[in-house]
Amino acid sequence: MSSATVEAVDAIILGHYDLVSIIDAPSEEAMMGAMANVVAAGNVSSTTMRAFDDKEMEGILKKV
């Protein structure tokens, strides 16, 4: 399994989610593989959301 860097976020989460983790993985494939291992244990469910850094978002908005 590939290693990933975990970044702590100071926030209070209201609504559907009990916990939000921001994880920087080497690739989307590596992240999905790691999450498949965690979910396979059966005691966790997850939702994966793609995030964009400032540079990526700037490139996206230039195309609009």
N, C-alpha and C positions, 0 to 999 in steps of 0.2 A: 504494500500500500504506500502511496506517495505521501510525503509529509506536507502539511499545510500550516501556514501561519495564522494564528487566531488573534484578532484584534478586539479588545474589550470596548464596549460602547456604553457610555453613561446615559441611560434613558429609562423612563417609566413607560411600560407598554400597556396601553388600554385597548380592550377589544378582544379579538379572536385569539391572539397569540400570547402564550405565557413567557416565551423567550425568543429573542432574535439574536442570532449569531452571525457575525460578518466574518467570512473565512476567505482568505486569498489562497487559492489553489493554483498549481501549475497549469491546469487546463480545466475546462468544463467537464471533460471526460473523467479526469482524476477526482474531481469533486463528487460527481455522481457515483463513482465506484466506492468512494469512502462513505457516502450516505447510504448506499445499498447495504454495506456491511453493518452500519449502525441500525438501520431499520430492520434488517434480517433478524436481529436479536429479539424482536417482537414487542419490546416495551416502549418504543418510541415511534412516533409518526412525524413526518416532516413535510414541509412545503419549501421548494427551492425557488428563489426569485433572483433573476439576473440583475446585477447592479452595474452601473456605468461610472467610471471616474470622470473627472472634469474634462480631460482631453477627449475621451470617447464621446461624451455628451455634446461637447462643442462641435465635433465632426458630424454628429447626427443632426444637430440643429442647423448647421450650415446647408444641409440638403433639403431643408423644409422650405 
